[in-house]
Amino acid sequence: MASLTDFVDFSSKPLLWSAATIAFNPIFWNIVARAEYRNHFLTRLFGGAKNGCYFLAVTIFSLGILRDHVYQLALADQPFYAPVHQPIVGGVLFTIGSVLVLSSMWALGVTGTYLGDYFGILMDAPVTGFPFNVTGSPMYWGSTLNFLGVALYHGKVAGILLTAQVFVLYWFALGWEDPFTAEIYAKRERARAKKQ
């Protein structure tokens, strides 16, 4: 009888590195963003909120590229499993995920995408058009679909397991981020109400 170890090489170092980078990224940006909100260290270091936010944006984007590269290396090092090899489904999921991610970035801009609200760069109103009328977190769920699409395209069970890790981490990140971000905006509204 087949077991999971027949389809996943758990001793693979690229697999472990991939799992580590997947875990590191949301933990890193949440810790840094909250530290910025409380202490404004990036704002001071880079001479302004926008400059600090742009630095964080470049850092998060670069870490994402590294994470994706390590994910590709991990999949290349894993056994192929024919029933999971679904290139058409994988391609469709990757396309949908990419549309969600890219349209979200377009709608939010750099500071909206990369935690500008933690720097005090707040949007005038919530974005409610596409893709936010499809899901409240298109960046996260689009990225998750991208991971799954690549796993299915290459026929790698390990990719499905890493996608599950992405999903769980993003789920927890949203549970941590959404209330905090909502409070940032609620604080602004309370301040505006006091002025009136």
TORROFI-609539 format. One record per atom (N, C-alpha, C): residue number from 1; atom name; x, y, z. Coordinates in nm, 2 decimals. Layout:
// TORROFI-609539
TIDREN   pos   site       px       py       pz
TIDREN   NUM     CA        X        Y        Z
...
END
This chain:
// TORROFI-609539
TIDREN   pos   site       px       py       pz
TIDREN     1      N     0.08    -0.12     0.00
TIDREN     1     CA     0.00     0.00     0.00
TIDREN     1      C     0.09     0.12     0.00
TIDREN     2      N     0.06     0.22    -0.08
TIDREN     2     CA     0.14     0.34    -0.10
TIDREN     2      C     0.12     0.43     0.02
TIDREN     3      N     0.22     0.50     0.06
TIDREN     3     CA     0.22     0.60     0.16
TIDREN     3      C     0.26     0.73     0.11
TIDREN     4      N     0.24     0.84     0.19
TIDREN     4     CA     0.28     0.97     0.15
TIDREN     4      C     0.43     0.98     0.11
TIDREN     5      N     0.51     0.91     0.18
TIDREN     5     CA     0.65     0.91     0.16
TIDREN     5      C     0.69     0.86     0.02
TIDREN     6      N     0.60     0.79    -0.04
TIDREN     6     CA     0.63     0.74    -0.18
TIDREN     6      C     0.62     0.86    -0.28
TIDREN     7      N     0.55     0.96    -0.24
TIDREN     7     CA     0.52     1.07    -0.33
TIDREN     7      C     0.59     1.20    -0.29
TIDREN     8      N     0.64     1.21    -0.17
TIDREN     8     CA     0.71     1.33    -0.11
TIDREN     8      C     0.84     1.28    -0.05
TIDREN     9      N     0.95     1.35    -0.09
TIDREN     9     CA     1.08     1.32    -0.03
TIDREN     9      C     1.09     1.42     0.09
TIDREN    10      N     1.06     1.38     0.21
TIDREN    10     CA     1.06     1.47     0.32
TIDREN    10      C     1.21     1.51     0.37
TIDREN    11      N     1.30     1.43     0.32
TIDREN    11     CA     1.44     1.46     0.35
TIDREN    11      C     1.51     1.56     0.26
TIDREN    12      N     1.43     1.61     0.16
TIDREN    12     CA     1.49     1.70     0.06
TIDREN    12      C     1.51     1.84     0.13
TIDREN    13      N     1.64     1.89     0.12
TIDREN    13     CA     1.67     2.02     0.17
TIDREN    13      C     1.60     2.13     0.10
TIDREN    14      N     1.58     2.13    -0.03
TIDREN    14     CA     1.50     2.23    -0.09
TIDREN    14      C     1.36     2.24    -0.04
TIDREN    15      N     1.30     2.12    -0.01
TIDREN    15     CA     1.16     2.12     0.05
TIDREN    15      C     1.16     2.19     0.18
TIDREN    16      N     1.26     2.16     0.26
TIDREN    16     CA     1.27     2.23     0.40
TIDREN    16      C     1.29     2.38     0.38
TIDREN    17      N     1.38     2.42     0.29
TIDREN    17     CA     1.40     2.56     0.27
TIDREN    17      C     1.27     2.63     0.21
TIDREN    18      N     1.20     2.56     0.13
TIDREN    18     CA     1.08     2.62     0.08
TIDREN    18      C     0.98     2.64     0.19
TIDREN    19      N     0.96     2.54     0.27
TIDREN    19     CA     0.87     2.55     0.39
TIDREN    19      C     0.91     2.66     0.48
TIDREN    20      N     1.04     2.68     0.50
TIDREN    20     CA     1.09     2.79     0.58
TIDREN    20      C     1.07     2.92     0.52
TIDREN    21      N     1.09     2.94     0.39
TIDREN    21     CA     1.07     3.07     0.33
TIDREN    21      C     0.92     3.10     0.32
TIDREN    22      N     0.83     3.00     0.30
TIDREN    22     CA     0.69     3.03     0.30
TIDREN    22      C     0.64     3.07     0.44
TIDREN    23      N     0.70     3.02     0.55
TIDREN    23     CA     0.66     3.06     0.68
TIDREN    23      C     0.72     3.19     0.72
TIDREN    24      N     0.84     3.22     0.68
TIDREN    24     CA     0.91     3.34     0.71
TIDREN    24      C     0.85     3.47     0.66
TIDREN    25      N     0.80     3.47     0.54
TIDREN    25     CA     0.76     3.59     0.48
TIDREN    25      C     0.64     3.66     0.55
TIDREN    26      N     0.53     3.59     0.57
TIDREN    26     CA     0.42     3.67     0.64
TIDREN    26      C     0.45     3.70     0.79
TIDREN    27      N     0.53     3.62     0.85
TIDREN    27     CA     0.58     3.65     0.99
TIDREN    27      C     0.66     3.77     0.99
TIDREN    28      N     0.76     3.78     0.89
TIDREN    28     CA     0.85     3.89     0.88
TIDREN    28      C     0.77     4.02     0.86
TIDREN    29      N     0.68     4.02     0.76
TIDREN    29     CA     0.62     4.15     0.72
TIDREN    29      C     0.52     4.20     0.83
TIDREN    30      N     0.46     4.10     0.90
TIDREN    30     CA     0.37     4.14     1.01
TIDREN    30      C     0.45     4.20     1.13
TIDREN    31      N     0.56     4.14     1.16
TIDREN    31     CA     0.65     4.19     1.27
TIDREN    31      C     0.70     4.33     1.24
TIDREN    32      N     0.76     4.34     1.12
TIDREN    32     CA     0.82     4.47     1.08
TIDREN    32      C     0.71     4.58     1.07
TIDREN    33      N     0.59     4.55     1.01
TIDREN    33     CA     0.49     4.65     1.00
TIDREN    33      C     0.44     4.69     1.13
TIDREN    34      N     0.42     4.60     1.23
TIDREN    34     CA     0.37     4.64     1.36
TIDREN    34      C     0.48     4.72     1.43
TIDREN    35      N     0.61     4.69     1.41
TIDREN    35     CA     0.71     4.77     1.47
TIDREN    35      C     0.71     4.91     1.41
TIDREN    36      N     0.69     4.92     1.28
TIDREN    36     CA     0.69     5.05     1.22
TIDREN    36      C     0.57     5.13     1.27
TIDREN    37      N     0.45     5.07     1.29
TIDREN    37     CA     0.34     5.14     1.34
TIDREN    37      C     0.36     5.19     1.48
TIDREN    38      N     0.43     5.11     1.56
TIDREN    38     CA     0.45     5.16     1.70
TIDREN    38      C     0.57     5.25     1.72
TIDREN    39      N     0.67     5.23     1.64
TIDREN    39     CA     0.80     5.31     1.66
TIDREN    39      C     0.84     5.40     1.55
TIDREN    40      N     0.78     5.38     1.43
TIDREN    40     CA     0.81     5.45     1.31
TIDREN    40      C     0.96     5.45     1.27
TIDREN    41      N     1.02     5.33     1.30
TIDREN    41     CA     1.17     5.32     1.27
TIDREN    41      C     1.20     5.33     1.13
TIDREN    42      N     1.12     5.27     1.04
TIDREN    42     CA     1.15     5.28     0.90
TIDREN    42      C     1.13     5.43     0.84
TIDREN    43      N     1.02     5.49     0.90
TIDREN    43     CA     1.00     5.63     0.86
TIDREN    43      C     1.11     5.72     0.90
TIDREN    44      N     1.17     5.70     1.02
TIDREN    44     CA     1.28     5.78     1.06
TIDREN    44      C     1.41     5.74     0.98
TIDREN    45      N     1.43     5.62     0.96
TIDREN    45     CA     1.55     5.57     0.89
TIDREN    45      C     1.56     5.62     0.75
TIDREN    46      N     1.44     5.62     0.68
TIDREN    46     CA     1.44     5.66     0.54
TIDREN    46      C     1.39     5.80     0.51
TIDREN    47      N     1.37     5.88     0.62
TIDREN    47     CA     1.33     6.02     0.60
TIDREN    47      C     1.19     6.04     0.55
TIDREN    48      N     1.10     5.96     0.59
TIDREN    48     CA     0.96     5.98     0.56
TIDREN    48      C     0.88     5.85     0.54
TIDREN    49      N     0.75     5.86     0.56
TIDREN    49     CA     0.67     5.74     0.56
TIDREN    49      C     0.67     5.67     0.42
TIDREN    50      N     0.66     5.75     0.32
TIDREN    50     CA     0.65     5.69     0.18
TIDREN    50      C     0.78     5.62     0.15
TIDREN    51      N     0.90     5.68     0.18
TIDREN    51     CA     1.03     5.62     0.16
TIDREN    51      C     1.04     5.49     0.24
TIDREN    52      N     0.99     5.49     0.36
TIDREN    52     CA     1.00     5.37     0.45
TIDREN    52      C     0.91     5.26     0.39
TIDREN    53      N     0.79     5.30     0.34
TIDREN    53     CA     0.70     5.20     0.29
TIDREN    53      C     0.76     5.15     0.16
TIDREN    54      N     0.82     5.23     0.07
TIDREN    54     CA     0.88     5.18    -0.05
TIDREN    54      C     0.99     5.08    -0.02
TIDREN    55      N     1.07     5.11     0.08
TIDREN    55     CA     1.18     5.02     0.12
TIDREN    55      C     1.12     4.89     0.16
TIDREN    56      N     1.01     4.89     0.24
TIDREN    56     CA     0.95     4.77     0.29
TIDREN    56      C     0.89     4.69     0.17
TIDREN    57      N     0.83     4.77     0.07
TIDREN    57     CA     0.77     4.71    -0.05
TIDREN    57      C     0.88     4.63    -0.13
TIDREN    58      N     0.99     4.69    -0.15
TIDREN    58     CA     1.10     4.63    -0.22
TIDREN    58      C     1.15     4.50    -0.15
TIDREN    59      N     1.16     4.52    -0.02
TIDREN    59     CA     1.20     4.40     0.07
TIDREN    59      C     1.10     4.29     0.06
TIDREN    60      N     0.98     4.31     0.08
TIDREN    60     CA     0.87     4.21     0.07
TIDREN    60      C     0.87     4.15    -0.07
TIDREN    61      N     0.87     4.23    -0.17
TIDREN    61     CA     0.87     4.18    -0.31
TIDREN    61      C     0.99     4.09    -0.34
TIDREN    62      N     1.11     4.13    -0.29
TIDREN    62     CA     1.23     4.05    -0.31
TIDREN    62      C     1.22     3.92    -0.24
TIDREN    63      N     1.17     3.92    -0.12
TIDREN    63     CA     1.16     3.80    -0.04
TIDREN    63      C     1.05     3.71    -0.11
TIDREN    64      N     0.95     3.76    -0.17
TIDREN    64     CA     0.85     3.68    -0.24
TIDREN    64      C     0.91     3.62    -0.36
TIDREN    65      N     1.00     3.69    -0.44
TIDREN    65     CA     1.07     3.63    -0.55
TIDREN    65      C     1.16     3.52    -0.50
TIDREN    66      N     1.23     3.54    -0.39
TIDREN    66     CA     1.32     3.43    -0.34
TIDREN    66      C     1.23     3.31    -0.30
TIDREN    67      N     1.12     3.34    -0.23
TIDREN    67     CA     1.04     3.23    -0.19
TIDREN    67      C     0.99     3.14    -0.31
TIDREN    68      N     0.95     3.21    -0.41
TIDREN    68     CA     0.90     3.15    -0.53
TIDREN    68      C     1.01     3.07    -0.60
TIDREN    69      N     1.13     3.12    -0.60
TIDREN    69     CA     1.24     3.05    -0.66
TIDREN    69      C     1.27     2.92    -0.58
TIDREN    70      N     1.27     2.93    -0.45
TIDREN    70     CA     1.30     2.82    -0.37
TIDREN    70      C     1.19     2.71    -0.38
TIDREN    71      N     1.07     2.76    -0.40
TIDREN    71     CA     0.95     2.67    -0.42
TIDREN    71      C     0.98     2.59    -0.55
TIDREN    72      N     1.02     2.66    -0.66
TIDREN    72     CA     1.05     2.59    -0.78
TIDREN    72      C     1.16     2.48    -0.77
TIDREN    73      N     1.26     2.52    -0.69
TIDREN    73     CA     1.37     2.43    -0.67
TIDREN    73      C     1.32     2.31    -0.59
TIDREN    74      N     1.24     2.33    -0.49
TIDREN    74     CA     1.18     2.22    -0.41
TIDREN    74      C     1.10     2.13    -0.50
TIDREN    75      N     1.02     2.18    -0.59
TIDREN    75     CA     0.94     2.09    -0.67
TIDREN    75      C     1.03     2.01    -0.77
TIDREN    76      N     1.13     2.07    -0.82
TIDREN    76     CA     1.22     2.00    -0.91
TIDREN    76      C     1.29     1.88    -0.84
TIDREN    77      N     1.30     1.89    -0.71
TIDREN    77     CA     1.37     1.79    -0.63
TIDREN    77      C     1.28     1.68    -0.58
TIDREN    78      N     1.15     1.69    -0.62
TIDREN    78     CA     1.05     1.59    -0.57
TIDREN    78      C     1.00     1.49    -0.67
TIDREN    79      N     0.95     1.38    -0.62
TIDREN    79     CA     0.90     1.28    -0.72
TIDREN    79      C     0.78     1.33    -0.80
TIDREN    80      N     0.77     1.28    -0.92
TIDREN    80     CA     0.65     1.31    -1.00
TIDREN    80      C     0.54     1.21    -0.97
TIDREN    81      N     0.42     1.26    -0.97
TIDREN    81     CA     0.31     1.16    -0.94
TIDREN    81      C     0.20     1.19    -1.05
TIDREN    82      N     0.18     1.10    -1.14
TIDREN    82     CA     0.10     1.12    -1.26
TIDREN    82      C    -0.04     1.17    -1.23
TIDREN    83      N    -0.11     1.11    -1.13
TIDREN    83     CA    -0.25     1.16    -1.11
TIDREN    83      C    -0.26     1.30    -1.07
TIDREN    84      N    -0.16     1.36    -1.01
TIDREN    84     CA    -0.16     1.50    -0.97
TIDREN    84      C    -0.11     1.59    -1.09
TIDREN    85      N    -0.06     1.53    -1.19
TIDREN    85     CA    -0.01     1.61    -1.30
TIDREN    85      C    -0.13     1.65    -1.39
TIDREN    86      N    -0.18     1.78    -1.36
TIDREN    86     CA    -0.29     1.83    -1.43
TIDREN    86      C    -0.26     1.97    -1.48
TIDREN    87      N    -0.18     1.97    -1.60
TIDREN    87     CA    -0.13     2.10    -1.65
TIDREN    87      C    -0.24     2.20    -1.69
TIDREN    88      N    -0.35     2.15    -1.74
TIDREN    88     CA    -0.45     2.25    -1.78
TIDREN    88      C    -0.52     2.31    -1.66
TIDREN    89      N    -0.56     2.23    -1.56
TIDREN    89     CA    -0.61     2.28    -1.44
TIDREN    89      C    -0.51     2.37    -1.37
TIDREN    90      N    -0.39     2.33    -1.36
TIDREN    90     CA    -0.28     2.41    -1.30
TIDREN    90      C    -0.27     2.54    -1.37
TIDREN    91      N    -0.27     2.54    -1.50
TIDREN    91     CA    -0.26     2.66    -1.58
TIDREN    91      C    -0.37     2.76    -1.55
TIDREN    92      N    -0.49     2.70    -1.55
TIDREN    92     CA    -0.61     2.79    -1.52
TIDREN    92      C    -0.60     2.85    -1.38
TIDREN    93      N    -0.57     2.76    -1.28
TIDREN    93     CA    -0.56     2.82    -1.14
TIDREN    93      C    -0.45     2.92    -1.13
TIDREN    94      N    -0.34     2.90    -1.20
TIDREN    94     CA    -0.23     3.00    -1.20
TIDREN    94      C    -0.28     3.13    -1.26
TIDREN    95      N    -0.35     3.12    -1.37
TIDREN    95     CA    -0.40     3.24    -1.44
TIDREN    95      C    -0.50     3.32    -1.35
TIDREN    96      N    -0.59     3.25    -1.29
TIDREN    96     CA    -0.69     3.31    -1.20
TIDREN    96      C    -0.61     3.38    -1.08
TIDREN    97      N    -0.52     3.30    -1.02
TIDREN    97     CA    -0.44     3.36    -0.91
TIDREN    97      C    -0.36     3.48    -0.95
TIDREN    98      N    -0.30     3.48    -1.07
TIDREN    98     CA    -0.23     3.59    -1.11
TIDREN    98      C    -0.32     3.72    -1.14
TIDREN    99      N    -0.43     3.69    -1.19
TIDREN    99     CA    -0.53     3.80    -1.22
TIDREN    99      C    -0.57     3.86    -1.08
TIDREN   100      N    -0.60     3.78    -0.98
TIDREN   100     CA    -0.63     3.83    -0.85
TIDREN   100      C    -0.52     3.91    -0.79
TIDREN   101      N    -0.40     3.86    -0.80
TIDREN   101     CA    -0.28     3.93    -0.74
TIDREN   101      C    -0.25     4.06    -0.81
TIDREN   102      N    -0.24     4.06    -0.94
TIDREN   102     CA    -0.20     4.18    -1.02
TIDREN   102      C    -0.31     4.28    -1.01
TIDREN   103      N    -0.44     4.24    -1.02
TIDREN   103     CA    -0.54     4.34    -1.02
TIDREN   103      C    -0.56     4.41    -0.88
TIDREN   104      N    -0.53     4.33    -0.78
TIDREN   104     CA    -0.53     4.38    -0.64
TIDREN   104      C    -0.42     4.49    -0.63
TIDREN   105      N    -0.30     4.45    -0.68
TIDREN   105     CA    -0.19     4.55    -0.67
TIDREN   105      C    -0.22     4.68    -0.75
TIDREN   106      N    -0.28     4.66    -0.86
TIDREN   106     CA    -0.32     4.78    -0.94
TIDREN   106      C    -0.42     4.86    -0.87
TIDREN   107      N    -0.52     4.80    -0.81
TIDREN   107     CA    -0.63     4.87    -0.74
TIDREN   107      C    -0.57     4.94    -0.61
TIDREN   108      N    -0.48     4.88    -0.54
TIDREN   108     CA    -0.43     4.94    -0.42
TIDREN   108      C    -0.31     5.03    -0.43
TIDREN   109      N    -0.23     5.01    -0.54
TIDREN   109     CA    -0.11     5.09    -0.55
TIDREN   109      C     0.00     5.03    -0.46
TIDREN   110      N     0.12     5.09    -0.47
TIDREN   110     CA     0.23     5.04    -0.39
TIDREN   110      C     0.20     5.05    -0.24
TIDREN   111      N     0.16     5.17    -0.19
TIDREN   111     CA     0.15     5.18    -0.05
TIDREN   111      C     0.03     5.10     0.00
TIDREN   112      N    -0.08     5.09    -0.08
TIDREN   112     CA    -0.19     5.01    -0.03
TIDREN   112      C    -0.16     4.86    -0.03
TIDREN   113      N    -0.08     4.82    -0.12
TIDREN   113     CA    -0.04     4.68    -0.13
TIDREN   113      C     0.06     4.64    -0.02
TIDREN   114      N     0.16     4.73     0.01
TIDREN   114     CA     0.27     4.69     0.10
TIDREN   114      C     0.26     4.77     0.23
TIDREN   115      N     0.14     4.76     0.29
TIDREN   115     CA     0.12     4.79     0.43
TIDREN   115      C     0.14     4.94     0.46
TIDREN   116      N     0.11     5.02     0.37
TIDREN   116     CA     0.12     5.17     0.39
TIDREN   116      C     0.04     5.22     0.51
TIDREN   117      N    -0.07     5.15     0.54
TIDREN   117     CA    -0.15     5.20     0.65
TIDREN   117      C    -0.08     5.19     0.78
TIDREN   118      N     0.02     5.10     0.79
TIDREN   118     CA     0.10     5.09     0.91
TIDREN   118      C     0.20     5.21     0.92
TIDREN   119      N     0.22     5.27     0.81
TIDREN   119     CA     0.30     5.39     0.81
TIDREN   119      C     0.22     5.52     0.82
TIDREN   120      N     0.09     5.51     0.84
TIDREN   120     CA     0.00     5.62     0.84
TIDREN   120      C    -0.04     5.67     0.71
TIDREN   121      N    -0.01     5.59     0.60
TIDREN   121     CA    -0.06     5.63     0.46
TIDREN   121      C    -0.19     5.55     0.44
TIDREN   122      N    -0.30     5.62     0.47
TIDREN   122     CA    -0.43     5.56     0.47
TIDREN   122      C    -0.50     5.59     0.34
TIDREN   123      N    -0.58     5.50     0.29
TIDREN   123     CA    -0.66     5.52     0.18
TIDREN   123      C    -0.79     5.60     0.22
TIDREN   124      N    -0.84     5.68     0.12
TIDREN   124     CA    -0.96     5.76     0.15
TIDREN   124      C    -1.08     5.67     0.18
TIDREN   125      N    -1.09     5.56     0.11
TIDREN   125     CA    -1.21     5.47     0.13
TIDREN   125      C    -1.17     5.33     0.09
TIDREN   126      N    -1.24     5.23     0.14
TIDREN   126     CA    -1.20     5.09     0.10
TIDREN   126      C    -1.22     5.07    -0.05
TIDREN   127      N    -1.14     4.99    -0.10
TIDREN   127     CA    -1.15     4.95    -0.24
TIDREN   127      C    -1.26     4.84    -0.25
TIDREN   128      N    -1.36     4.86    -0.33
TIDREN   128     CA    -1.47     4.77    -0.33
TIDREN   128      C    -1.49     4.70    -0.47
TIDREN   129      N    -1.42     4.76    -0.57
TIDREN   129     CA    -1.43     4.70    -0.71
TIDREN   129      C    -1.35     4.58    -0.72
TIDREN   130      N    -1.34     4.53    -0.84
TIDREN   130     CA    -1.26     4.41    -0.87
TIDREN   130      C    -1.12     4.43    -0.83
TIDREN   131      N    -1.05     4.33    -0.77
TIDREN   131     CA    -1.10     4.20    -0.73
TIDREN   131      C    -1.16     4.18    -0.59
TIDREN   132      N    -1.17     4.30    -0.53
TIDREN   132     CA    -1.22     4.30    -0.39
TIDREN   132      C    -1.37     4.27    -0.38
TIDREN   133      N    -1.44     4.27    -0.49
TIDREN   133     CA    -1.58     4.23    -0.49
TIDREN   133      C    -1.59     4.08    -0.51
TIDREN   134      N    -1.48     4.01    -0.53
TIDREN   134     CA    -1.47     3.86    -0.54
TIDREN   134      C    -1.43     3.80    -0.41
TIDREN   135      N    -1.33     3.86    -0.35
TIDREN   135     CA    -1.28     3.82    -0.22
TIDREN   135      C    -1.21     3.94    -0.15
TIDREN   136      N    -1.22     3.93    -0.02
TIDREN   136     CA    -1.17     4.04     0.06
TIDREN   136      C    -1.02     4.04     0.07
TIDREN   137      N    -0.96     3.93     0.03
TIDREN   137     CA    -0.81     3.92     0.03
TIDREN   137      C    -0.76     3.86    -0.10
TIDREN   138      N    -0.77     3.93    -0.21
TIDREN   138     CA    -0.73     3.87    -0.34
TIDREN   138      C    -0.58     3.84    -0.35
TIDREN   139      N    -0.50     3.92    -0.28
TIDREN   139     CA    -0.35     3.89    -0.28
TIDREN   139      C    -0.32     3.76    -0.22
TIDREN   140      N    -0.38     3.73    -0.11
TIDREN   140     CA    -0.35     3.61    -0.04
TIDREN   140      C    -0.41     3.49    -0.11
TIDREN   141      N    -0.53     3.49    -0.15
TIDREN   141     CA    -0.59     3.38    -0.21
TIDREN   141      C    -0.54     3.36    -0.36
TIDREN   142      N    -0.51     3.47    -0.42
TIDREN   142     CA    -0.45     3.46    -0.56
TIDREN   142      C    -0.31     3.39    -0.55
TIDREN   143      N    -0.23     3.43    -0.45
TIDREN   143     CA    -0.10     3.37    -0.43
TIDREN   143      C    -0.12     3.22    -0.40
TIDREN   144      N    -0.21     3.19    -0.32
TIDREN   144     CA    -0.24     3.04    -0.29
TIDREN   144      C    -0.27     2.97    -0.41
TIDREN   145      N    -0.36     3.02    -0.50
TIDREN   145     CA    -0.39     2.96    -0.62
TIDREN   145      C    -0.27     2.94    -0.71
TIDREN   146      N    -0.18     3.04    -0.71
TIDREN   146     CA    -0.06     3.03    -0.79
TIDREN   146      C     0.03     2.91    -0.74
TIDREN   147      N     0.04     2.89    -0.61
TIDREN   147     CA     0.12     2.78    -0.56
TIDREN   147      C     0.06     2.65    -0.60
TIDREN   148      N    -0.08     2.64    -0.59
TIDREN   148     CA    -0.15     2.52    -0.62
TIDREN   148      C    -0.14     2.49    -0.77
TIDREN   149      N    -0.15     2.59    -0.85
TIDREN   149     CA    -0.14     2.58    -1.00
TIDREN   149      C    -0.01     2.52    -1.04
TIDREN   150      N     0.10     2.58    -0.98
TIDREN   150     CA     0.23     2.53    -1.02
TIDREN   150      C     0.25     2.38    -0.98
TIDREN   151      N     0.20     2.35    -0.86
TIDREN   151     CA     0.21     2.21    -0.81
TIDREN   151      C     0.14     2.11    -0.90
TIDREN   152      N     0.02     2.15    -0.95
TIDREN   152     CA    -0.05     2.06    -1.04
TIDREN   152      C     0.01     2.06    -1.18
TIDREN   153      N     0.06     2.17    -1.22
TIDREN   153     CA     0.13     2.18    -1.35
TIDREN   153      C     0.24     2.08    -1.36
TIDREN   154      N     0.32     2.07    -1.25
TIDREN   154     CA     0.44     1.99    -1.24
TIDREN   154      C     0.41     1.85    -1.19
TIDREN   155      N     0.29     1.82    -1.14
TIDREN   155     CA     0.25     1.69    -1.09
TIDREN   155      C     0.33     1.65    -0.96
TIDREN   156      N     0.34     1.74    -0.87
TIDREN   156     CA     0.41     1.72    -0.75
TIDREN   156      C     0.33     1.73    -0.62
TIDREN   157      N     0.32     1.62    -0.55
TIDREN   157     CA     0.24     1.61    -0.43
TIDREN   157      C     0.30     1.71    -0.32
TIDREN   158      N     0.43     1.72    -0.32
TIDREN   158     CA     0.50     1.81    -0.23
TIDREN   158      C     0.45     1.95    -0.25
TIDREN   159      N     0.42     1.99    -0.37
TIDREN   159     CA     0.37     2.12    -0.40
TIDREN   159      C     0.23     2.15    -0.34
TIDREN   160      N     0.15     2.04    -0.34
TIDREN   160     CA     0.02     2.05    -0.28
TIDREN   160      C     0.03     2.07    -0.13
TIDREN   161      N     0.13     2.00    -0.06
TIDREN   161     CA     0.15     2.01     0.08
TIDREN   161      C     0.20     2.15     0.11
TIDREN   162      N     0.29     2.21     0.03
TIDREN   162     CA     0.34     2.34     0.05
TIDREN   162      C     0.23     2.44     0.03
TIDREN   163      N     0.14     2.42    -0.07
TIDREN   163     CA     0.03     2.51    -0.09
TIDREN   163      C    -0.06     2.51     0.04
TIDREN   164      N    -0.08     2.39     0.10
TIDREN   164     CA    -0.16     2.39     0.22
TIDREN   164      C    -0.10     2.47     0.33
TIDREN   165      N     0.04     2.47     0.34
TIDREN   165     CA     0.11     2.55     0.43
TIDREN   165      C     0.08     2.70     0.40
TIDREN   166      N     0.09     2.74     0.28
TIDREN   166     CA     0.06     2.88     0.24
TIDREN   166      C    -0.08     2.92     0.28
TIDREN   167      N    -0.18     2.83     0.25
TIDREN   167     CA    -0.31     2.86     0.29
TIDREN   167      C    -0.33     2.88     0.44
TIDREN   168      N    -0.27     2.79     0.52
TIDREN   168     CA    -0.29     2.80     0.67
TIDREN   168      C    -0.22     2.93     0.72
TIDREN   169      N    -0.10     2.96     0.67
TIDREN   169     CA    -0.03     3.08     0.71
TIDREN   169      C    -0.10     3.20     0.68
TIDREN   170      N    -0.15     3.21     0.56
TIDREN   170     CA    -0.23     3.33     0.51
TIDREN   170      C    -0.36     3.34     0.60
TIDREN   171      N    -0.42     3.23     0.63
TIDREN   171     CA    -0.54     3.23     0.71
TIDREN   171      C    -0.51     3.29     0.84
TIDREN   172      N    -0.40     3.25     0.91
TIDREN   172     CA    -0.37     3.30     1.04
TIDREN   172      C    -0.32     3.45     1.02
TIDREN   173      N    -0.25     3.48     0.92
TIDREN   173     CA    -0.21     3.62     0.90
TIDREN   173      C    -0.33     3.71     0.89
TIDREN   174      N    -0.43     3.67     0.81
TIDREN   174     CA    -0.55     3.75     0.80
TIDREN   174      C    -0.62     3.77     0.93
TIDREN   175      N    -0.62     3.67     1.01
TIDREN   175     CA    -0.68     3.68     1.15
TIDREN   175      C    -0.61     3.78     1.24
TIDREN   176      N    -0.48     3.80     1.21
TIDREN   176     CA    -0.40     3.89     1.29
TIDREN   176      C    -0.40     4.03     1.23
TIDREN   177      N    -0.40     4.03     1.09
TIDREN   177     CA    -0.39     4.16     1.02
TIDREN   177      C    -0.52     4.24     1.01
TIDREN   178      N    -0.62     4.17     0.98
TIDREN   178     CA    -0.75     4.24     0.95
TIDREN   178      C    -0.80     4.32     1.07
TIDREN   179      N    -0.81     4.26     1.19
TIDREN   179     CA    -0.85     4.35     1.30
TIDREN   179      C    -0.76     4.46     1.33
TIDREN   180      N    -0.63     4.44     1.32
TIDREN   180     CA    -0.54     4.55     1.34
TIDREN   180      C    -0.55     4.66     1.24
TIDREN   181      N    -0.57     4.63     1.11
TIDREN   181     CA    -0.59     4.73     1.01
TIDREN   181      C    -0.72     4.80     1.03
TIDREN   182      N    -0.82     4.73     1.06
TIDREN   182     CA    -0.95     4.79     1.09
TIDREN   182      C    -0.94     4.89     1.20
TIDREN   183      N    -0.87     4.86     1.31
TIDREN   183     CA    -0.85     4.95     1.42
TIDREN   183      C    -0.77     5.08     1.38
TIDREN   184      N    -0.68     5.06     1.28
TIDREN   184     CA    -0.61     5.18     1.23
TIDREN   184      C    -0.70     5.28     1.17
TIDREN   185      N    -0.79     5.23     1.09
TIDREN   185     CA    -0.89     5.31     1.02
TIDREN   185      C    -1.00     5.36     1.12
TIDREN   186      N    -1.04     5.28     1.21
TIDREN   186     CA    -1.14     5.32     1.31
TIDREN   186      C    -1.08     5.44     1.40
TIDREN   187      N    -0.95     5.43     1.43
TIDREN   187     CA    -0.88     5.53     1.50
TIDREN   187      C    -0.89     5.67     1.43
TIDREN   188      N    -0.86     5.66     1.29
TIDREN   188     CA    -0.87     5.78     1.21
TIDREN   188      C    -1.01     5.84     1.22
TIDREN   189      N    -1.11     5.75     1.21
TIDREN   189     CA    -1.25     5.80     1.21
TIDREN   189      C    -1.29     5.86     1.34
TIDREN   190      N    -1.24     5.80     1.45
TIDREN   190     CA    -1.26     5.86     1.58
TIDREN   190      C    -1.20     6.00     1.59
TIDREN   191      N    -1.08     6.01     1.54
TIDREN   191     CA    -1.01     6.14     1.54
TIDREN   191      C    -1.08     6.24     1.46
TIDREN   192      N    -1.13     6.20     1.34
TIDREN   192     CA    -1.21     6.30     1.26
TIDREN   192      C    -1.34     6.34     1.33
TIDREN   193      N    -1.40     6.24     1.40
TIDREN   193     CA    -1.53     6.28     1.47
TIDREN   193      C    -1.50     6.38     1.58
TIDREN   194      N    -1.39     6.36     1.65
TIDREN   194     CA    -1.36     6.46     1.75
TIDREN   194      C    -1.34     6.60     1.70
TIDREN   195      N    -1.28     6.61     1.58
TIDREN   195     CA    -1.25     6.74     1.52
TIDREN   195      C    -1.38     6.81     1.49
TIDREN   196      N    -1.48     6.73     1.45
TIDREN   196     CA    -1.61     6.79     1.41
TIDREN   196      C    -1.69     6.81     1.54
END
